[in-house]
Amino acid sequence: MSEERIFLTFDQAVEMLPDGDSIHTFMCGGPVLLGADWDRKRVVEVLRNGKPELSGEMATNMRHGIAATREDGETIFIATKEPS
């Protein structure tokens, strides 16, 4: 059974981002995950243009609770704040 997709507004997604000038991201690159810190401004740009949604259970457990589609069609998983 697939998980229901829950889309976020831009404001909801930005509120979930951790503090700081850089934010960790990862994306699937074939059989591996490719991770990198991105500039906060770039992450916000992706959220503005990429239909952000809640990540699935696996990425959320890795503290990357937002998924968004980049301009090139690739999905990027974005780090989120620690639960309080």
Backbone torsions as a table, in degrees:
resi	resn	phi	psi	omega
1	MET	NA	132.8	-179.5
2	SER	-86.8	155.7	178.5
3	GLU	-78.4	146.6	175.4
4	GLU	-71.7	135.2	178.6
5	ARG	-80.3	131.6	178.9
6	ILE	-119.8	107.0	-179.3
7	PHE	-80.9	150.1	-178.7
8	LEU	-113.6	150.4	169.2
9	THR	-75.3	163.3	176.6
10	PHE	-55.9	-47.5	-178.5
11	ASP	-61.9	-40.8	177.8
12	GLN	-61.7	-43.2	-178.8
13	ALA	-65.5	-44.9	-179.8
14	VAL	-62.4	-37.8	179.3
15	GLU	-62.4	-28.2	-178.6
16	MET	-80.9	-13.8	-176.8
17	LEU	-69.3	144.2	175.1
18	PRO	-70.8	160.7	176.0
19	ASP	-68.4	159.5	175.1
20	GLY	119.7	165.2	-178.7
21	ASP	-83.5	-17.2	177.0
22	SER	-129.9	151.0	-176.4
23	ILE	-133.9	134.4	-179.2
24	HIS	-75.7	140.4	177.9
25	THR	-134.7	161.4	167.9
26	PHE	-148.9	157.3	175.8
27	MET	-144.0	159.8	179.6
28	CYS	-82.0	130.5	177.2
29	GLY	-124.0	76.6	-175.2
30	GLY	71.8	-125.9	-176.8
31	PRO	-85.2	4.5	-177.3
32	VAL	-126.2	161.3	172.0
33	LEU	-97.5	134.0	177.4
34	LEU	-108.8	118.6	-178.3
35	GLY	-114.9	148.4	178.5
36	ALA	-161.9	152.8	171.6
37	ASP	-84.0	131.4	177.8
38	TRP	-112.0	150.1	173.7
39	ASP	-61.3	137.3	-177.8
40	ARG	-53.9	-41.6	-178.8
41	LYS	-60.5	-38.9	178.9
42	ARG	-67.0	-41.3	178.3
43	VAL	-62.3	-44.7	179.4
44	VAL	-60.9	-39.1	177.5
45	GLU	-61.4	-43.9	178.2
46	VAL	-62.7	-41.7	179.2
47	LEU	-64.0	-38.0	-179.4
48	ARG	-65.8	-35.1	-174.0
49	ASN	-106.3	-5.9	-166.8
50	GLY	-114.8	22.1	178.8
51	LYS	47.0	68.0	-178.5
52	PRO	-63.4	147.6	176.8
53	GLU	-146.8	164.9	176.2
54	LEU	-68.4	137.7	176.6
55	SER	-71.4	165.9	174.5
56	GLY	-74.0	-179.8	-174.9
57	GLU	-59.8	-42.7	-176.2
58	MET	-63.8	-50.4	-179.7
59	ALA	-66.3	-37.9	178.4
60	THR	-63.2	-40.0	177.0
61	ASN	-65.3	-21.2	176.8
62	MET	-91.9	11.5	179.3
63	ARG	65.4	30.8	175.0
64	HIS	-122.8	75.2	-169.2
65	GLY	-83.3	-0.1	177.8
66	ILE	-118.7	136.6	171.0
67	ALA	-118.5	139.0	177.0
68	ALA	-145.2	151.7	179.6
69	THR	-95.4	126.5	178.3
70	ARG	-77.6	172.6	-179.6
71	GLU	-57.9	-31.9	-178.0
72	ASP	-84.8	4.3	177.9
73	GLY	90.8	-7.5	179.2
74	GLU	-77.7	143.9	176.5
75	THR	-90.0	132.8	177.0
76	ILE	-117.2	139.2	178.7
77	PHE	-104.4	132.0	-169.4
78	ILE	-118.7	133.6	179.7
79	ALA	-59.5	146.1	179.5
80	THR	-128.0	165.5	-179.8
81	LYS	-58.3	152.1	173.8
82	GLU	-68.0	141.9	177.3
83	PRO	-62.7	142.4	-179.7
84	SER	-98.3	NA	NA
